[in-house]
Amino acid sequence: MPPQLQQLNMFVGQWESTGTMTMEGVEPMTSTGKATYKWDADGRFLLSEEAWTDEETGTFHHSGLFTWDEHAKKYRAWFFGGM
């Protein structure tokens, strides 16, 4: 595993979080979430699986993939899912 991917090890595990979003002219909205981050494809991709819930939109699920692009010398990320 390249050292750039090893830096992502800090995200591996199960996480729970709560956040409040504020926008001008709109009541603050609080959401809660649970996420699991784990290595996939022989350690070439960090996979995230998340579920977020708030009062206005309910629960939505999404997944993400994170990797290091050695050719471009930068991290790449893709996200899939919706409400």
C-alpha positions as CSV (number, residue, x, y, z in Angstrom):
1,M,0.0,0.0,0.0
2,P,1.5,3.4,-1.0
3,P,2.2,5.8,1.9
4,Q,-0.5,8.1,0.6
5,L,-3.2,5.5,1.1
6,Q,-1.8,4.6,4.6
7,Q,-2.6,8.2,5.6
8,L,-6.3,7.3,5.1
9,N,-6.1,4.6,7.8
10,M,-7.3,7.2,10.4
11,F,-10.8,6.9,8.8
12,V,-11.1,3.1,9.1
13,G,-13.8,2.0,11.5
14,Q,-17.3,2.8,12.6
15,W,-18.3,6.4,13.2
16,E,-21.4,8.2,14.6
17,S,-21.9,11.9,14.2
18,T,-24.4,14.7,14.7
19,G,-24.4,18.0,12.9
20,T,-26.4,21.1,12.5
21,M,-26.7,23.0,9.2
22,T,-27.6,26.6,9.2
23,M,-28.5,28.8,6.3
24,E,-29.7,32.4,6.2
25,G,-33.5,32.5,6.2
26,V,-33.9,28.8,7.1
27,E,-34.4,27.2,10.4
28,P,-31.3,25.2,11.5
29,M,-31.6,21.5,10.6
30,T,-29.9,18.8,12.7
31,S,-28.9,15.4,11.2
32,T,-27.4,12.3,12.7
33,G,-25.3,9.8,10.8
34,K,-23.5,6.4,11.0
35,A,-20.6,5.5,8.8
36,T,-18.4,2.5,8.2
37,Y,-15.0,2.9,6.5
38,K,-13.0,-0.1,5.4
39,W,-10.4,-1.1,2.9
40,D,-11.5,-2.9,-0.3
41,A,-9.9,-4.3,-3.5
42,D,-6.8,-5.5,-1.7
43,G,-6.2,-2.2,0.0
44,R,-6.4,-0.1,-3.1
45,F,-9.7,1.7,-2.2
46,L,-11.2,3.0,1.0
47,L,-14.9,2.3,0.9
48,S,-17.4,4.3,3.0
49,E,-21.0,3.3,3.6
50,E,-23.0,6.0,5.3
51,A,-26.6,6.6,6.5
52,W,-27.8,10.1,7.5
53,T,-31.1,11.0,9.0
54,D,-32.8,14.4,9.5
55,E,-36.4,15.5,10.1
56,E,-36.9,17.1,6.7
57,T,-35.6,14.5,4.3
58,G,-35.7,11.3,6.4
59,T,-32.8,8.8,5.9
60,F,-30.6,8.7,2.9
61,H,-27.7,6.3,2.2
62,H,-24.6,6.8,0.2
63,S,-21.3,5.1,-0.5
64,G,-17.9,6.5,-1.4
65,L,-14.6,5.3,-2.8
66,F,-11.3,7.0,-2.0
67,T,-7.9,6.1,-3.6
68,W,-4.5,7.6,-4.6
69,D,-3.9,8.3,-8.2
70,E,-0.1,7.7,-8.6
71,H,0.0,9.0,-12.2
72,A,-1.8,12.3,-11.3
73,K,-0.2,12.5,-7.8
74,K,-3.5,13.3,-6.1
75,Y,-6.4,11.6,-4.2
76,R,-9.5,10.6,-6.1
77,A,-13.0,10.2,-4.6
78,W,-16.4,9.1,-5.9
79,F,-19.7,9.2,-4.2
80,F,-22.9,7.2,-5.0
81,G,-26.4,7.5,-3.5
82,G,-29.1,9.9,-2.9
83,M,-32.1,10.8,-0.9
